[in-house]
Structure formats: C-alpha cells, structure tokens
Amino acid sequence: MIGRKGDPDLHALRALLERENTALDRGDTRKALALVPEKEALLSRLESRGTDLRARAEADAALRASLLSLQALLARNAARIDRLRIAAGEMAADLVRLRERHGLGGLYGRDGDARQKDVAAMPRIDREV
C-alpha cells in the first residue's frame, strides 16, 4: 500500500485540502462543500490506520513532518470554514432583523395590533417651587 512516494491516503488528503483551500480563497463554498464526503472518507481511512501511522511516524521523521503539516492544513481550513459559518449566521440574523424592521413586522405585532412607537416620551419637568 505504501510505495516510494509515501502513503497514498496522505497524498490524497493533502491534495484535497489544497483544493478545499483554493475553493475557500475563491469564495466557492459549493465546491468546498462538495469535497466533504471525500474528505470524510479519507479521514476515516486514516483514522482506522491511526495506530500503524503513529508507530511508523515515531521511526520516520519525514512521515512525522508530513502528518504535522496535514494537521496544520486541517486546522487552518477548519478555522476558515468556522469563520464562514459564523459570518453566514450573522448575515442571516441581520437579514431577519432588517426584514422585520422594514416590513409589516416592524409596524404590527404578532397579534396584528400596531406596535408602540419606540420614540422616547417627552421628559416631565417639575415646575413646582
């Protein structure tokens, strides 16, 4: 399974992560999402071989460096995807808020009655001396 060029699953994962990174750079979230099943399959295969890979990495500095590099790529892409997820959630919340403010939801409550205006009442001045 392992030839002169190293582990094919590790090479495949590295290539996939680089494609995912390119898609994220371009803002192509559909392409990044399309890579998820392949990424999950590769990670599952590598996880099932984890004990063997750890044992080999202890003796092979190049493999250890490759695994550390892959770990860094995974962490970087995961952080970028998480930031995109948060940004998308914030944008969706902003859209809901804007729709409520500028639509009829801003004028009428759930029961259909007109909402109270949010204008502050005039302050009362005590004129008694």
Biotite code that builds the C-alpha atoms (Angstrom):
import biotite.structure as struc

atoms = struc.array([
    struc.Atom([0.000, 0.000, 0.000], chain_id="A", res_id=1, res_name="MET", atom_name="CA", element="C"),
    struc.Atom([2.873, 2.349, 0.693], chain_id="A", res_id=2, res_name="ILE", atom_name="CA", element="C"),
    struc.Atom([5.259, 2.904, -2.152], chain_id="A", res_id=3, res_name="GLY", atom_name="CA", element="C"),
    struc.Atom([8.334, 5.016, -2.582], chain_id="A", res_id=4, res_name="ARG", atom_name="CA", element="C"),
    struc.Atom([6.323, 8.227, -2.735], chain_id="A", res_id=5, res_name="LYS", atom_name="CA", element="C"),
    struc.Atom([4.669, 7.704, 0.635], chain_id="A", res_id=6, res_name="GLY", atom_name="CA", element="C"),
    struc.Atom([1.170, 6.958, 1.757], chain_id="A", res_id=7, res_name="ASP", atom_name="CA", element="C"),
    struc.Atom([-1.438, 7.440, -0.993], chain_id="A", res_id=8, res_name="PRO", atom_name="CA", element="C"),
    struc.Atom([-4.156, 8.401, 1.511], chain_id="A", res_id=9, res_name="ASP", atom_name="CA", element="C"),
    struc.Atom([-1.937, 11.121, 2.968], chain_id="A", res_id=10, res_name="LEU", atom_name="CA", element="C"),
    struc.Atom([-1.165, 12.444, -0.509], chain_id="A", res_id=11, res_name="HIS", atom_name="CA", element="C"),
    struc.Atom([-4.852, 12.330, -1.445], chain_id="A", res_id=12, res_name="ALA", atom_name="CA", element="C"),
    struc.Atom([-5.803, 14.193, 1.734], chain_id="A", res_id=13, res_name="LEU", atom_name="CA", element="C"),
    struc.Atom([-3.147, 16.851, 1.123], chain_id="A", res_id=14, res_name="ARG", atom_name="CA", element="C"),
    struc.Atom([-4.380, 17.372, -2.457], chain_id="A", res_id=15, res_name="ALA", atom_name="CA", element="C"),
    struc.Atom([-7.986, 17.544, -1.260], chain_id="A", res_id=16, res_name="LEU", atom_name="CA", element="C"),
    struc.Atom([-7.143, 20.090, 1.453], chain_id="A", res_id=17, res_name="LEU", atom_name="CA", element="C"),
    struc.Atom([-5.321, 22.225, -1.102], chain_id="A", res_id=18, res_name="GLU", atom_name="CA", element="C"),
    struc.Atom([-8.376, 22.071, -3.419], chain_id="A", res_id=19, res_name="ARG", atom_name="CA", element="C"),
    struc.Atom([-10.588, 22.989, -0.467], chain_id="A", res_id=20, res_name="GLU", atom_name="CA", element="C"),
    struc.Atom([-8.291, 25.896, 0.403], chain_id="A", res_id=21, res_name="ASN", atom_name="CA", element="C"),
    struc.Atom([-8.393, 27.131, -3.204], chain_id="A", res_id=22, res_name="THR", atom_name="CA", element="C"),
    struc.Atom([-12.195, 26.929, -3.194], chain_id="A", res_id=23, res_name="ALA", atom_name="CA", element="C"),
    struc.Atom([-12.316, 28.885, 0.075], chain_id="A", res_id=24, res_name="LEU", atom_name="CA", element="C"),
    struc.Atom([-9.924, 31.506, -1.355], chain_id="A", res_id=25, res_name="ASP", atom_name="CA", element="C"),
    struc.Atom([-12.298, 31.969, -4.290], chain_id="A", res_id=26, res_name="ARG", atom_name="CA", element="C"),
    struc.Atom([-15.374, 32.037, -2.067], chain_id="A", res_id=27, res_name="GLY", atom_name="CA", element="C"),
    struc.Atom([-16.691, 28.905, -3.796], chain_id="A", res_id=28, res_name="ASP", atom_name="CA", element="C"),
    struc.Atom([-18.440, 27.349, -0.816], chain_id="A", res_id=29, res_name="THR", atom_name="CA", element="C"),
    struc.Atom([-20.375, 24.924, -3.023], chain_id="A", res_id=30, res_name="ARG", atom_name="CA", element="C"),
    struc.Atom([-17.147, 23.377, -4.251], chain_id="A", res_id=31, res_name="LYS", atom_name="CA", element="C"),
    struc.Atom([-15.777, 23.250, -0.704], chain_id="A", res_id=32, res_name="ALA", atom_name="CA", element="C"),
    struc.Atom([-18.971, 21.527, 0.471], chain_id="A", res_id=33, res_name="LEU", atom_name="CA", element="C"),
    struc.Atom([-18.777, 19.060, -2.419], chain_id="A", res_id=34, res_name="ALA", atom_name="CA", element="C"),
    struc.Atom([-15.383, 17.917, -1.100], chain_id="A", res_id=35, res_name="LEU", atom_name="CA", element="C"),
    struc.Atom([-16.764, 16.988, 2.340], chain_id="A", res_id=36, res_name="VAL", atom_name="CA", element="C"),
    struc.Atom([-17.756, 13.352, 1.563], chain_id="A", res_id=37, res_name="PRO", atom_name="CA", element="C"),
    struc.Atom([-14.345, 12.594, 0.051], chain_id="A", res_id=38, res_name="GLU", atom_name="CA", element="C"),
    struc.Atom([-12.607, 14.308, 2.974], chain_id="A", res_id=39, res_name="LYS", atom_name="CA", element="C"),
    struc.Atom([-14.655, 12.327, 5.496], chain_id="A", res_id=40, res_name="GLU", atom_name="CA", element="C"),
    struc.Atom([-13.833, 9.059, 3.708], chain_id="A", res_id=41, res_name="ALA", atom_name="CA", element="C"),
    struc.Atom([-10.099, 9.819, 3.650], chain_id="A", res_id=42, res_name="LEU", atom_name="CA", element="C"),
    struc.Atom([-10.071, 10.882, 7.292], chain_id="A", res_id=43, res_name="LEU", atom_name="CA", element="C"),
    struc.Atom([-11.988, 7.751, 8.260], chain_id="A", res_id=44, res_name="SER", atom_name="CA", element="C"),
    struc.Atom([-9.493, 5.525, 6.438], chain_id="A", res_id=45, res_name="ARG", atom_name="CA", element="C"),
    struc.Atom([-6.566, 7.327, 8.042], chain_id="A", res_id=46, res_name="LEU", atom_name="CA", element="C"),
    struc.Atom([-8.193, 7.182, 11.468], chain_id="A", res_id=47, res_name="GLU", atom_name="CA", element="C"),
    struc.Atom([-8.671, 3.423, 11.156], chain_id="A", res_id=48, res_name="SER", atom_name="CA", element="C"),
    struc.Atom([-4.941, 3.155, 10.466], chain_id="A", res_id=49, res_name="ARG", atom_name="CA", element="C"),
    struc.Atom([-4.023, 5.578, 13.253], chain_id="A", res_id=50, res_name="GLY", atom_name="CA", element="C"),
    struc.Atom([-2.107, 3.109, 15.410], chain_id="A", res_id=51, res_name="THR", atom_name="CA", element="C"),
    struc.Atom([0.002, 1.965, 12.453], chain_id="A", res_id=52, res_name="ASP", atom_name="CA", element="C"),
    struc.Atom([0.643, 5.535, 11.290], chain_id="A", res_id=53, res_name="LEU", atom_name="CA", element="C"),
    struc.Atom([1.686, 6.641, 14.796], chain_id="A", res_id=54, res_name="ARG", atom_name="CA", element="C"),
    struc.Atom([4.099, 3.721, 15.100], chain_id="A", res_id=55, res_name="ALA", atom_name="CA", element="C"),
    struc.Atom([5.602, 4.444, 11.685], chain_id="A", res_id=56, res_name="ARG", atom_name="CA", element="C"),
    struc.Atom([5.818, 8.182, 12.409], chain_id="A", res_id=57, res_name="ALA", atom_name="CA", element="C"),
    struc.Atom([7.891, 7.527, 15.537], chain_id="A", res_id=58, res_name="GLU", atom_name="CA", element="C"),
    struc.Atom([10.575, 5.953, 13.356], chain_id="A", res_id=59, res_name="ALA", atom_name="CA", element="C"),
    struc.Atom([10.167, 8.107, 10.223], chain_id="A", res_id=60, res_name="ASP", atom_name="CA", element="C"),
    struc.Atom([10.869, 11.833, 10.575], chain_id="A", res_id=61, res_name="ALA", atom_name="CA", element="C"),
    struc.Atom([9.556, 12.573, 7.058], chain_id="A", res_id=62, res_name="ALA", atom_name="CA", element="C"),
    struc.Atom([6.231, 10.885, 7.831], chain_id="A", res_id=63, res_name="LEU", atom_name="CA", element="C"),
    struc.Atom([6.037, 12.728, 11.146], chain_id="A", res_id=64, res_name="ARG", atom_name="CA", element="C"),
    struc.Atom([6.632, 16.054, 9.366], chain_id="A", res_id=65, res_name="ALA", atom_name="CA", element="C"),
    struc.Atom([4.018, 15.161, 6.753], chain_id="A", res_id=66, res_name="SER", atom_name="CA", element="C"),
    struc.Atom([1.447, 14.348, 9.443], chain_id="A", res_id=67, res_name="LEU", atom_name="CA", element="C"),
    struc.Atom([2.174, 17.612, 11.273], chain_id="A", res_id=68, res_name="LEU", atom_name="CA", element="C"),
    struc.Atom([1.820, 19.530, 8.019], chain_id="A", res_id=69, res_name="SER", atom_name="CA", element="C"),
    struc.Atom([-1.519, 17.839, 7.315], chain_id="A", res_id=70, res_name="LEU", atom_name="CA", element="C"),
    struc.Atom([-2.674, 18.620, 10.840], chain_id="A", res_id=71, res_name="GLN", atom_name="CA", element="C"),
    struc.Atom([-1.851, 22.300, 10.262], chain_id="A", res_id=72, res_name="ALA", atom_name="CA", element="C"),
    struc.Atom([-3.717, 22.302, 6.917], chain_id="A", res_id=73, res_name="LEU", atom_name="CA", element="C"),
    struc.Atom([-6.752, 20.673, 8.530], chain_id="A", res_id=74, res_name="LEU", atom_name="CA", element="C"),
    struc.Atom([-6.739, 23.190, 11.388], chain_id="A", res_id=75, res_name="ALA", atom_name="CA", element="C"),
    struc.Atom([-6.375, 26.163, 9.035], chain_id="A", res_id=76, res_name="ARG", atom_name="CA", element="C"),
    struc.Atom([-9.207, 25.038, 6.762], chain_id="A", res_id=77, res_name="ASN", atom_name="CA", element="C"),
    struc.Atom([-11.413, 24.170, 9.744], chain_id="A", res_id=78, res_name="ALA", atom_name="CA", element="C"),
    struc.Atom([-10.866, 27.654, 11.197], chain_id="A", res_id=79, res_name="ALA", atom_name="CA", element="C"),
    struc.Atom([-11.700, 29.274, 7.858], chain_id="A", res_id=80, res_name="ARG", atom_name="CA", element="C"),
    struc.Atom([-14.849, 27.182, 7.491], chain_id="A", res_id=81, res_name="ILE", atom_name="CA", element="C"),
    struc.Atom([-15.863, 28.046, 11.054], chain_id="A", res_id=82, res_name="ASP", atom_name="CA", element="C"),
    struc.Atom([-15.398, 31.771, 10.350], chain_id="A", res_id=83, res_name="ARG", atom_name="CA", element="C"),
    struc.Atom([-17.549, 31.398, 7.214], chain_id="A", res_id=84, res_name="LEU", atom_name="CA", element="C"),
    struc.Atom([-20.218, 29.598, 9.254], chain_id="A", res_id=85, res_name="ARG", atom_name="CA", element="C"),
    struc.Atom([-20.260, 32.377, 11.846], chain_id="A", res_id=86, res_name="ILE", atom_name="CA", element="C"),
    struc.Atom([-20.349, 35.104, 9.181], chain_id="A", res_id=87, res_name="ALA", atom_name="CA", element="C"),
    struc.Atom([-23.220, 33.383, 7.359], chain_id="A", res_id=88, res_name="ALA", atom_name="CA", element="C"),
    struc.Atom([-25.161, 33.092, 10.617], chain_id="A", res_id=89, res_name="GLY", atom_name="CA", element="C"),
    struc.Atom([-24.601, 36.767, 11.400], chain_id="A", res_id=90, res_name="GLU", atom_name="CA", element="C"),
    struc.Atom([-25.695, 37.773, 7.896], chain_id="A", res_id=91, res_name="MET", atom_name="CA", element="C"),
    struc.Atom([-28.846, 35.664, 8.206], chain_id="A", res_id=92, res_name="ALA", atom_name="CA", element="C"),
    struc.Atom([-29.649, 37.286, 11.562], chain_id="A", res_id=93, res_name="ALA", atom_name="CA", element="C"),
    struc.Atom([-29.096, 40.747, 10.049], chain_id="A", res_id=94, res_name="ASP", atom_name="CA", element="C"),
    struc.Atom([-31.427, 39.921, 7.162], chain_id="A", res_id=95, res_name="LEU", atom_name="CA", element="C"),
    struc.Atom([-34.136, 38.763, 9.567], chain_id="A", res_id=96, res_name="VAL", atom_name="CA", element="C"),
    struc.Atom([-33.710, 41.915, 11.651], chain_id="A", res_id=97, res_name="ARG", atom_name="CA", element="C"),
    struc.Atom([-33.861, 44.159, 8.559], chain_id="A", res_id=98, res_name="LEU", atom_name="CA", element="C"),
    struc.Atom([-36.890, 42.330, 7.186], chain_id="A", res_id=99, res_name="ARG", atom_name="CA", element="C"),
    struc.Atom([-38.705, 42.767, 10.486], chain_id="A", res_id=100, res_name="GLU", atom_name="CA", element="C"),
    struc.Atom([-37.808, 46.446, 10.719], chain_id="A", res_id=101, res_name="ARG", atom_name="CA", element="C"),
    struc.Atom([-38.692, 47.387, 7.132], chain_id="A", res_id=102, res_name="HIS", atom_name="CA", element="C"),
    struc.Atom([-41.588, 45.033, 6.589], chain_id="A", res_id=103, res_name="GLY", atom_name="CA", element="C"),
    struc.Atom([-45.012, 44.982, 8.153], chain_id="A", res_id=104, res_name="LEU", atom_name="CA", element="C"),
    struc.Atom([-43.474, 43.135, 11.081], chain_id="A", res_id=105, res_name="GLY", atom_name="CA", element="C"),
    struc.Atom([-41.972, 46.462, 12.118], chain_id="A", res_id=106, res_name="GLY", atom_name="CA", element="C"),
    struc.Atom([-45.417, 48.100, 12.190], chain_id="A", res_id=107, res_name="LEU", atom_name="CA", element="C"),
    struc.Atom([-47.591, 45.342, 13.587], chain_id="A", res_id=108, res_name="TYR", atom_name="CA", element="C"),
    struc.Atom([-47.063, 42.823, 16.356], chain_id="A", res_id=109, res_name="GLY", atom_name="CA", element="C"),
    struc.Atom([-47.842, 39.102, 16.202], chain_id="A", res_id=110, res_name="ARG", atom_name="CA", element="C"),
    struc.Atom([-51.424, 39.761, 17.270], chain_id="A", res_id=111, res_name="ASP", atom_name="CA", element="C"),
    struc.Atom([-51.995, 42.232, 14.394], chain_id="A", res_id=112, res_name="GLY", atom_name="CA", element="C"),
    struc.Atom([-52.163, 45.337, 16.580], chain_id="A", res_id=113, res_name="ASP", atom_name="CA", element="C"),
    struc.Atom([-49.991, 48.344, 15.790], chain_id="A", res_id=114, res_name="ALA", atom_name="CA", element="C"),
    struc.Atom([-46.766, 48.344, 17.760], chain_id="A", res_id=115, res_name="ARG", atom_name="CA", element="C"),
    struc.Atom([-45.912, 51.095, 20.185], chain_id="A", res_id=116, res_name="GLN", atom_name="CA", element="C"),
    struc.Atom([-43.521, 53.614, 18.753], chain_id="A", res_id=117, res_name="LYS", atom_name="CA", element="C"),
    struc.Atom([-40.036, 53.431, 20.199], chain_id="A", res_id=118, res_name="ASP", atom_name="CA", element="C"),
    struc.Atom([-39.796, 57.209, 20.468], chain_id="A", res_id=119, res_name="VAL", atom_name="CA", element="C"),
    struc.Atom([-38.888, 58.368, 23.951], chain_id="A", res_id=120, res_name="ALA", atom_name="CA", element="C"),
    struc.Atom([-41.584, 60.313, 25.773], chain_id="A", res_id=121, res_name="ALA", atom_name="CA", element="C"),
    struc.Atom([-41.020, 63.979, 26.487], chain_id="A", res_id=122, res_name="MET", atom_name="CA", element="C"),
    struc.Atom([-39.385, 64.375, 29.875], chain_id="A", res_id=123, res_name="PRO", atom_name="CA", element="C"),
    struc.Atom([-41.599, 65.907, 32.511], chain_id="A", res_id=124, res_name="ARG", atom_name="CA", element="C"),
    struc.Atom([-40.252, 68.933, 34.273], chain_id="A", res_id=125, res_name="ILE", atom_name="CA", element="C"),
    struc.Atom([-41.295, 69.577, 37.820], chain_id="A", res_id=126, res_name="ASP", atom_name="CA", element="C"),
    struc.Atom([-42.362, 73.233, 37.795], chain_id="A", res_id=127, res_name="ARG", atom_name="CA", element="C"),
    struc.Atom([-43.366, 73.455, 41.402], chain_id="A", res_id=128, res_name="GLU", atom_name="CA", element="C"),
    struc.Atom([-41.082, 75.506, 43.542], chain_id="A", res_id=129, res_name="VAL", atom_name="CA", element="C"),
])
